[in-house]
Amino acid sequence: MEKCALRIITLLLPVLLLGGCSSVQQSIHNAAISYETSAAGLESREMRFDYGELRFLRTPELQADRQTLVLVHGFGANKENWLTLAQHLEGEYNIVAPDLPGHGDSVQNPELDYGIPRQAERLMQLMDRLGIEHAHLAGNSMGGAIVAVAAAEYPGRVTSLSLLNSAGIHEHPAELDRQLAKGENPLVLEAPSDYDDLMAFAMNEPPFIPWPVSSVMAREAYRNRDINQKIFEDLEADREEDFRTTLRRIQAPTLVLWGADDRIIDAANAPLVAEAIPNSRLEILEDIAHMPMIEAPAKTAALMRALISEATGSTEEQARAH
């Protein structure tokens, strides 16, 4: 996003010097996101479900000759977390990236259940509405747990699975767990000024984001603190479940990808996730923290591309055998 955002700021610099107010910052933010979305070959859409509005990014026209890749973000995040990765995969796949309920531009209703199983059901509902019979699923953090449950519950619909620093097994405590034990939660902002600290906590080297764009992101993250707290409580309740049992039911070829320096879900849990999944491959990325699709998008894209190619070839071979 750095180059495009700088171009936009240069063009709007006179306006910034005259104003610099939140509405100008919002306009710059929207322009930067629109540019990045277009560069990834995606567009924003929305659908109404029984629980409310769902916003998502998608390839404008789903091509019958392309594999479909569904990308699911983590806690407190949004669909735009996948834009850099999507640019590395642009033109190769049909891509769908939703704002999960409770996140981004989708419905934020404190009465909804935001637990992993219910969000997995909603993900399948979106695929149904889009006419996607089966797809390659990828998820980061909370999104990893959601797509893992989807793969276990709907095996015929998941061709491959990419788990990026996935939630689910927390046998080895991370820095987040230690802070939670002290009554602190760095993932839920107490002030907009905490946003930079959150980015530094999630990533070793957060991407450069010019202040008009980051200011909007900080305000949005702070505004969402109440719904984020509700979602976090629902996720904490899910920790009581035996996630290994779910992972053992996954049939799809799976990439377990982890940043070695993860402070949110310790990388020591990665082998436990991989061991529980019958057909999995473990990759640990050095000098990367919790969000490899942002911190190492080219490497992440290459690993996912290889998995999809392998899984697709295996599926086609099985079809010929029958």
Secondary structure, DSSP 8 states (H G I E B T S, - for coil): -HHHHHHHHHHHHHHHHH---HHHHHHHHHHHHHHHHHHTT-EEEEEEETTEEEEEEE-SS--TTS-EEEEE--TT--GGGGHHHHHHHTTTSEEEEE--TTSTTS---TTS--SHHHHHHHHHHHHHHTT-SSEEEEEETHHHHHHHHHHHH-GGGEEEEEEES-SS--SS--HHHHHHHTT--TTS-SSGGGHHHHHHHH-SS-----HHHHHHHHHHHHHTHHHHHHHHHHHHHHTTS-HHHHHHT--S-EEEEEETT-SSS-GGGHHHHHHHSTTEEEEEETT--S-HHHHSHHHHHHHHHHHHHHHHHHHHHHHHH-
